[in-house]
Amino acid sequence: MANPFTDHPRAVGETYLEHSQVAGSVGFKMIGAGLACLVHAVLPFLFVTTGSRTILALHAKITSGRRKEHAQGVLAELRTANVDAA
């Protein structure tokens, strides 16, 4: 029987707790970078590279190791969905 709490974490080689820690960490970093981007929109001399640096760092973290195979699968699904929507 499928368990929605453990199926996805297992697919990326993590336990539920490990996955919640990684996902929470990524989420908080995204919030911080998003806030920096909003400040940058008004005051362009502040947080000049924060958004792009955060995106690159998170991409590297998410697509490394066992997560790489999962990320490639997600990208393939997105490409298929975009083609179907066109």
Buried (B, 14 or more C-beta within 10 A) or exposed (E): EEEEEEEBBEBBEBEEEEBEEBBEEBEEBBEEBEEBBEEBEEEEEEBEEBBEEBBEEBEEBBBEEEBEEBBEEEEEEEEEEEEEEE
